[in-house]
Amino acid sequence: MTVGESVGHSDGAYPKVDSAPSVADQHEYDSASLEWFFNRVHALAREMNPLLGQLAVQTFERMPEMVTQLEGGEELVNVSSSVGADMVISVHELIDGDLDQVHARVYEFAERYEEQLMKAFIATVGDAAERAGNVVEASQPGLAGLIDAIEKTELNFDEDGRLTTQLLLHPDTAEKLRQQESESPELARRMNELIDRKRVEYFASRRARRLPRHRN
């Protein structure tokens, strides 16, 4: 933003701007503004989505080619995705100090950023899981189908036995499953028993891996 005219006030509280900033100053202003904008948008997006908040962030000048080695020697090349949205901030709002409107637009941009980023993330994970053969088809709908899928899935737990494996579900789907669980004690019992059994199997497999092997 180049200031080409004086900014005055009736009581003379604001000093007169005699000249526009230099090219170097303008570049510094632009760089600082972009850095603030990116950091704020990303922080808001991570607060909006717990899953996104757990993902590590790295900054690259140029996006490297990401290759995942699959079982059987096949390579999965992860194609980068672009996310973005249009946003207009009035210069007059900044001059007048109307930062509420600026903050509102940054928040709206963060919402669109989070939505597009998660769609790209889910598509990438889904493609990798399908090519690696890790897709589980549920034989039944609803909570019964979820129990069936978990039966075929390996779960992870922390040292205190708390479940660390996370399910990525649409909010509407998650709410329907919680409702089914509250309305069906039998399904809730099956789910709890399944997780308990998976917990026992998890720690048993860890103990087996730690046992020393002796040669005869």
Sine and cosine of phi, psi and omega as CSV:
sin_phi,cos_phi,sin_psi,cos_psi,sin_omega,cos_omega
0.00,0.00,0.83,-0.56,-0.01,-1.00
-0.97,-0.23,0.79,-0.61,0.03,-1.00
-1.00,0.00,0.93,-0.37,-0.07,-1.00
-0.93,-0.38,0.06,1.00,0.00,-1.00
-0.60,-0.80,0.30,-0.96,-0.03,-1.00
-0.97,0.25,0.54,-0.84,0.08,-1.00
-0.94,-0.35,0.93,-0.36,-0.09,-1.00
-0.91,-0.42,0.09,-1.00,0.02,-1.00
-0.56,-0.83,0.50,-0.86,-0.10,-1.00
-0.85,0.53,-0.54,0.84,-0.02,-1.00
-0.99,-0.13,0.11,0.99,0.05,-1.00
0.97,0.26,0.33,0.94,-0.05,-1.00
-0.94,0.34,-0.48,0.88,-0.05,-1.00
-0.99,-0.13,0.74,-0.67,-0.01,-1.00
-0.95,0.31,0.41,-0.91,0.02,-1.00
-0.99,0.15,0.67,-0.74,0.05,-1.00
-1.00,-0.06,0.92,-0.39,-0.10,-0.99
-0.99,0.13,-0.46,0.89,-0.05,-1.00
-0.51,-0.86,0.36,-0.93,0.02,-1.00
-0.97,0.26,0.42,-0.91,0.04,-1.00
-0.88,0.47,0.43,-0.90,0.05,-1.00
-0.95,0.32,0.20,-0.98,0.01,-1.00
-0.88,0.48,-0.64,0.77,0.01,-1.00
-0.90,0.43,-0.69,0.73,0.03,-1.00
-0.89,0.45,-0.66,0.75,-0.02,-1.00
-0.88,0.47,-0.67,0.75,0.03,-1.00
-0.89,0.46,-0.65,0.76,0.01,-1.00
-0.91,0.42,-0.66,0.75,0.04,-1.00
-0.89,0.46,-0.71,0.70,-0.02,-1.00
-0.89,0.45,-0.69,0.72,-0.01,-1.00
-0.89,0.45,-0.68,0.73,0.01,-1.00
-0.91,0.41,-0.63,0.78,0.00,-1.00
-0.91,0.41,-0.69,0.72,0.00,-1.00
-0.91,0.42,-0.64,0.77,0.02,-1.00
-0.90,0.44,-0.69,0.72,0.03,-1.00
-0.89,0.46,-0.70,0.71,-0.04,-1.00
-0.89,0.46,-0.74,0.68,-0.01,-1.00
-0.88,0.47,-0.73,0.68,-0.03,-1.00
-0.88,0.47,-0.64,0.77,-0.03,-1.00
-0.94,0.33,-0.70,0.72,0.01,-1.00
-0.88,0.47,-0.71,0.71,-0.03,-1.00
-0.91,0.40,-0.64,0.77,0.02,-1.00
-0.90,0.45,-0.67,0.74,0.02,-1.00
-0.90,0.43,-0.69,0.73,-0.01,-1.00
-0.88,0.47,-0.65,0.76,0.01,-1.00
-0.93,0.38,-0.52,0.85,0.06,-1.00
-0.96,0.30,-0.52,0.86,-0.01,-1.00
-0.95,0.30,-0.53,0.85,-0.12,-0.99
-0.81,-0.59,0.93,-0.36,-0.03,-1.00
-0.85,0.53,-0.60,0.80,0.00,-1.00
-0.91,0.41,-0.71,0.70,0.03,-1.00
-0.88,0.48,-0.56,0.83,0.00,-1.00
-0.92,0.40,-0.32,0.95,-0.01,-1.00
-1.00,-0.05,-0.16,0.99,-0.04,-1.00
-0.99,0.14,0.65,-0.76,0.04,-1.00
-0.95,0.31,0.51,-0.86,-0.04,-1.00
-0.87,-0.49,0.75,-0.66,0.09,-1.00
-0.76,-0.64,0.59,-0.81,0.00,-1.00
-0.94,-0.35,0.77,-0.64,0.00,-1.00
-0.82,-0.57,0.59,-0.81,0.15,-0.99
-0.95,0.32,-0.55,0.84,0.06,-1.00
-0.67,-0.74,0.76,-0.65,-0.08,-1.00
-0.92,0.38,0.87,-0.49,0.01,-1.00
-0.98,0.21,0.31,-0.95,0.07,-1.00
-0.98,0.20,0.84,-0.55,-0.03,-1.00
-0.98,-0.19,0.85,-0.52,-0.03,-1.00
-0.85,-0.53,0.78,-0.62,0.04,-1.00
-0.95,-0.32,0.78,-0.63,0.00,-1.00
-1.00,0.08,0.88,-0.48,0.00,-1.00
-1.00,-0.09,0.27,-0.96,0.05,-1.00
-0.90,0.44,0.62,-0.79,-0.03,-1.00
1.00,-0.04,0.00,1.00,0.05,-1.00
1.00,0.00,-0.09,1.00,0.00,-1.00
-0.96,0.29,0.60,-0.80,0.02,-1.00
-0.95,-0.31,0.69,-0.73,0.06,-1.00
-0.94,-0.33,0.91,-0.42,0.03,-1.00
-1.00,-0.01,0.89,-0.46,-0.01,-1.00
-0.99,0.11,0.89,-0.45,-0.01,-1.00
-0.99,0.11,0.77,-0.64,-0.01,-1.00
-0.94,0.34,0.49,-0.87,0.00,-1.00
-0.86,-0.51,0.56,-0.83,0.03,-1.00
-0.97,-0.23,0.69,-0.73,0.06,-1.00
-0.80,-0.61,0.51,-0.86,0.00,-1.00
0.05,-1.00,0.17,-0.98,0.01,-1.00
-0.35,-0.94,0.39,-0.92,0.03,-1.00
-1.00,0.07,0.60,-0.80,0.05,-1.00
-0.52,-0.85,0.70,-0.71,0.00,-1.00
-0.87,-0.49,0.81,-0.59,0.07,-1.00
-0.89,-0.46,0.83,-0.56,-0.03,-1.00
-0.96,0.28,0.71,-0.70,0.07,-1.00
-0.89,0.47,-0.58,0.81,-0.02,-1.00
-0.91,0.42,-0.54,0.84,0.04,-1.00
-0.91,0.42,-0.63,0.78,0.03,-1.00
-0.93,0.37,-0.69,0.72,0.00,-1.00
-0.90,0.44,-0.64,0.77,-0.02,-1.00
-0.98,0.18,-0.09,1.00,0.00,-1.00
0.97,0.25,0.37,0.93,0.00,-1.00
-1.00,0.09,0.95,0.30,-0.09,-1.00
-0.98,0.20,-0.25,0.97,0.04,-1.00
-0.87,0.50,-0.66,0.75,0.02,-1.00
-0.92,0.38,-0.61,0.79,0.04,-1.00
-0.89,0.45,-0.72,0.69,0.01,-1.00
-0.89,0.45,-0.61,0.79,0.01,-1.00
-0.90,0.44,-0.66,0.75,-0.01,-1.00
-0.94,0.33,-0.60,0.80,0.07,-1.00
-0.90,0.45,-0.64,0.77,0.02,-1.00
-0.90,0.43,-0.69,0.73,0.03,-1.00
-0.89,0.46,-0.65,0.76,0.04,-1.00
-0.90,0.44,-0.65,0.76,0.01,-1.00
-0.89,0.45,-0.59,0.81,0.04,-1.00
-0.89,0.46,-0.72,0.70,0.00,-1.00
-0.93,0.38,-0.60,0.80,0.04,-1.00
-0.88,0.47,-0.73,0.69,-0.01,-1.00
-0.89,0.46,-0.68,0.73,-0.02,-1.00
-0.89,0.45,-0.73,0.68,-0.03,-1.00
-0.93,0.36,-0.63,0.77,-0.02,-1.00
-0.91,0.42,-0.67,0.74,-0.02,-1.00
-0.94,0.35,-0.57,0.82,0.06,-1.00
-0.89,0.46,-0.69,0.72,0.02,-1.00
-0.91,0.41,-0.64,0.77,0.00,-1.00
-0.90,0.44,-0.72,0.69,-0.02,-1.00
-0.91,0.42,-0.64,0.77,0.02,-1.00
-0.89,0.45,-0.64,0.77,0.00,-1.00
-0.92,0.39,-0.72,0.70,0.02,-1.00
-0.90,0.43,-0.66,0.75,0.01,-1.00
-0.89,0.46,-0.66,0.75,0.02,-1.00
-0.91,0.41,-0.67,0.74,0.02,-1.00
-0.90,0.44,-0.67,0.74,-0.01,-1.00
-0.91,0.42,-0.63,0.77,-0.01,-1.00
-0.92,0.39,-0.68,0.74,-0.02,-1.00
-0.95,0.32,-0.45,0.89,0.02,-1.00
-1.00,0.06,-0.09,1.00,-0.01,-1.00
0.98,0.22,0.44,0.90,-0.03,-1.00
-0.97,-0.26,0.38,0.92,0.02,-1.00
-1.00,-0.01,0.78,-0.63,0.00,-1.00
-0.93,-0.37,0.83,-0.56,0.02,-1.00
-1.00,-0.08,0.81,-0.59,0.04,-1.00
-0.98,0.19,0.70,-0.72,-0.03,-1.00
-1.00,0.08,-0.22,0.97,-0.03,-1.00
-0.70,-0.71,0.38,-0.92,0.02,-1.00
-0.99,0.14,0.26,-0.97,0.15,-0.99
0.93,0.37,-0.49,-0.87,-0.07,-1.00
-0.91,0.42,-0.57,0.82,0.03,-1.00
-0.89,0.46,-0.62,0.78,0.05,-1.00
-0.93,0.38,-0.60,0.80,0.04,-1.00
-0.90,0.43,-0.66,0.75,0.04,-1.00
-0.88,0.48,-0.66,0.75,0.01,-1.00
-0.89,0.45,-0.64,0.77,-0.01,-1.00
-0.94,0.35,-0.65,0.76,0.00,-1.00
-0.91,0.41,-0.53,0.85,0.04,-1.00
-0.84,0.54,-0.54,0.84,-0.05,-1.00
-0.99,-0.12,0.11,0.99,-0.11,-0.99
-0.90,-0.43,0.58,-0.81,0.07,-1.00
-1.00,0.09,0.81,-0.59,0.01,-1.00
-0.97,-0.23,0.45,-0.89,0.03,-1.00
-0.88,-0.47,0.50,-0.87,-0.03,-1.00
-0.69,-0.72,0.39,-0.92,0.06,-1.00
-1.00,0.06,-0.06,-1.00,-0.07,-1.00
-0.90,0.44,-0.40,0.92,0.02,-1.00
-1.00,-0.03,0.08,1.00,0.04,-1.00
1.00,0.07,0.15,0.99,0.02,-1.00
-0.99,0.14,0.67,-0.74,-0.02,-1.00
-0.91,0.41,0.80,-0.60,0.01,-1.00
-0.94,-0.34,-0.29,0.96,0.07,-1.00
-0.92,0.40,0.73,-0.69,-0.04,-1.00
-0.91,-0.41,0.57,-0.82,0.07,-1.00
-0.97,-0.26,0.71,-0.70,0.03,-1.00
-0.98,-0.18,0.95,-0.32,-0.07,-1.00
-0.78,-0.62,0.47,-0.88,0.15,-0.99
-0.91,0.42,0.61,-0.79,-0.02,-1.00
-0.81,0.59,-0.62,0.79,0.01,-1.00
-0.92,0.40,-0.64,0.76,0.03,-1.00
-0.91,0.40,-0.68,0.74,0.02,-1.00
-0.88,0.48,-0.65,0.76,0.00,-1.00
-0.91,0.41,-0.64,0.77,0.03,-1.00
-0.91,0.42,-0.63,0.77,0.01,-1.00
-0.92,0.38,-0.64,0.77,0.05,-1.00
-0.89,0.45,-0.61,0.79,0.02,-1.00
-0.92,0.39,-0.67,0.75,0.04,-1.00
-0.89,0.45,-0.62,0.78,-0.01,-1.00
-0.91,0.42,-0.63,0.78,0.01,-1.00
-0.96,0.29,-0.46,0.89,-0.04,-1.00
-1.00,-0.02,-0.22,0.98,-0.05,-1.00
-0.79,-0.62,1.00,-0.04,0.04,-1.00
-0.84,0.54,-0.51,0.86,-0.02,-1.00
-0.92,0.39,-0.71,0.71,0.03,-1.00
-0.92,0.39,-0.61,0.79,0.04,-1.00
-0.89,0.46,-0.65,0.76,0.02,-1.00
-0.91,0.42,-0.68,0.74,0.01,-1.00
-0.89,0.46,-0.65,0.76,0.00,-1.00
-0.90,0.43,-0.71,0.70,0.00,-1.00
-0.90,0.44,-0.67,0.74,0.02,-1.00
-0.91,0.42,-0.60,0.80,0.01,-1.00
-0.91,0.41,-0.70,0.71,0.00,-1.00
-0.91,0.41,-0.63,0.77,0.05,-1.00
-0.87,0.49,-0.68,0.73,0.00,-1.00
-0.92,0.40,-0.65,0.76,0.03,-1.00
-0.90,0.44,-0.56,0.83,0.02,-1.00
-0.91,0.42,-0.71,0.70,0.02,-1.00
-0.88,0.47,-0.69,0.72,-0.01,-1.00
-0.90,0.43,-0.62,0.79,-0.02,-1.00
-0.89,0.46,-0.77,0.64,-0.03,-1.00
-0.95,0.31,-0.50,0.86,0.06,-1.00
-0.91,0.41,-0.65,0.76,0.01,-1.00
-0.93,0.37,-0.56,0.83,0.04,-1.00
-0.93,0.38,-0.66,0.76,0.03,-1.00
-0.90,0.43,-0.62,0.79,-0.01,-1.00
-0.91,0.42,-0.60,0.80,0.01,-1.00
-0.94,0.34,-0.42,0.91,-0.05,-1.00
-1.00,0.04,-0.22,0.97,-0.03,-1.00
-0.92,0.40,0.72,-0.69,0.02,-1.00
-0.93,0.36,0.58,-0.81,0.03,-1.00
-0.97,-0.26,0.78,-0.63,-0.04,-1.00
-0.94,-0.34,0.69,-0.72,0.06,-1.00
-1.00,-0.01,0.61,-0.79,0.03,-1.00
-0.99,0.16,0.00,0.00,0.00,0.00
